[in-house]
Amino acid sequence: MPNMSLRKRVSSLRDSFRQRFGSEPAVVVRAPGRANLLGEHTDYNDGFVLPIAIDRSVLFAAAPRADRQVVLHALDLDASTAFSLDDLAPSSAQPWSNYQRGVAHFLQARGYRLQGLNAALTSDVPIGSGLSSSAAVEVAAAFAFRALNALDISLPDLALVCQQAEHEFAGVPCGIMDQFVSALGRRGHALLLDCRNLAYEHVPLPAGVRVVVCDTGVRRELAGSEYRVRRAQCEEAVRHLQAVLPGVQALRDVTPEQLAEHRALLPEVVYRRARHVVLATARMGQAVAALRLGDAVAFGQAMRDCHASLRDDYEVSCPELEALVDAANEVEGCYGSRLTGAGFGGCTVSLVAADAVSEFERHVVQRYRQQTGRETTVIVCAAEDGVGAI
Ligand code: GLA
């Protein structure tokens, strides 16, 4: 339901909840998807990321039950399932519910006592497009459990629970970025997160620019397997470098000079993967300073540099992403454009002058069609607050 306003989405979700469960929901939670502006494939290297929470979200309506059953209805899939809080394991029959199962499991593993619930959910975050639809589902469910059980758990800890659910119940060894920004994003701001200690600050987005997401329409078939390979290559780089730099725990600790000096220790491919991460870490400070000053030109250049490095060194781009980035860069008023998320399809993110957005959309749609024979969906995103009850 991408074009329905939030109010309409909430009211239609409430209706469905009432029809199905015969009562009003006690809480309706909204948890956003995300677009990452800078710092890609850095979160699992203890580095920095700079995502925004976007105005595409999962809505999760829930009411407590007296027993230990969780009954879920996914409106968009027209699917239902039920499970007991005493018997939590991933389900191969209902994989869409593994996020909720995992979240419940890891909340209980931390000692929180949960009551059952009835829930209905719907999402307008495009699935599999690299905008973190799964993190939004996890965070929405976790927040609903927290609200209905009055759990004393912080939002950063809730994000960690969601990450664990993604690792163990969905089988994706992701970093912390997606769940964290879905929980702690702020309207009008990007979130600068230090993925080593989870220290964060909100950085205001300059006036007069828009964040524009373009979807390749290519679903990320390779993202799972190649993501694991990239993680392993980063770990391999760390192991080699530790021989000469014993203080290094993660690529985050390596400077560009150190990497250049010890290049010979690393296999060529591993060196290039490491160079992407090390340069991304080194460049983040200046880029954030530019953003704070409202210098969209300098920040846009950092986005372009990041994309080049993701394409050439990290090798997570694909022809469709390249076509979108090239088309974006042809538009006057586009400051920078890059792939966002894991890569191998999914979306690009571009920073565009507000008054150039319609020309941007017109040009990119047309060029993309010419170049690839495919259609792109263009989403002009507002930076939104992280999870909350509405
Ligand atoms: C996926 C993961 C994130 C992050 C990005 C790449 O979105 O879920 O943790 O690693 O890829 O930056």
Residues whose N, C-alpha, C, O or C-beta is under 5 A from the ligand:
A	BS01	GLA	G39 E40 H41 T42 D43 C174 G175 I176 M177 D178 G341 A342
